[in-house]
Amino acid sequence: MVNGIRGVGGGGGRPGRELPKEFRGIVSELVDKQGWRYDNGARRGGHPRLYPPDPAQPPLSVPTTAGDRRSLGNFVAQVRRLGGRWRTR
């Protein structure tokens, strides 16, 4: 634990402006209410990642650009495959 944040040192516990707003709400809910861990990737020089509560599950890379209209739906599908719950709008 570094600076009160569980997990990788210096990873950052909450999503910020590095993520598009479409993804920020999902990531915030997963971190705050479902026990996922967020690493903004700054120390690794890579993409932000989400780590599921189950350590046997692989981490999930979070897109830093919205890309196209399917990107949000694809991200939500990946979250669900790893055990996350997300409501559809």
Residue, then its C-alpha position, 0 to 999 in steps of 0.5 A: m500500500v502506497n499513500g493509502i492506495r492498495g496495489v501497485g505503487g504510484g498507480g493512482g486510485r481513481p481515474g482522471r482526465e487521462l480517460p474519456k468521460e464515457f469511460r470515467g463513470i464506469v471505472s469510478e463505479l468499479v473502483d468505488k463499489q465493486g472492489w476493482r483497482y485502477d492503475n493510470g499507467a503513468r509509472r509504466g508508461g502505458h495504458p491505464r489498467l483495471y484489476p478485478p477483485d479476483p487476482a486470478q483474472p487478468p488486468l483489463s486495459v482501459p482505452t484512452t480514446a473513445g475510438d468509434r461508437r463500439s468502443l464503449g460497448n466492447f469495454v463494458a463486455q470485457v468488464r462483464r466477462l471479468g465479473g464486473r457488473w454494469r447497468t446499461r443506459 
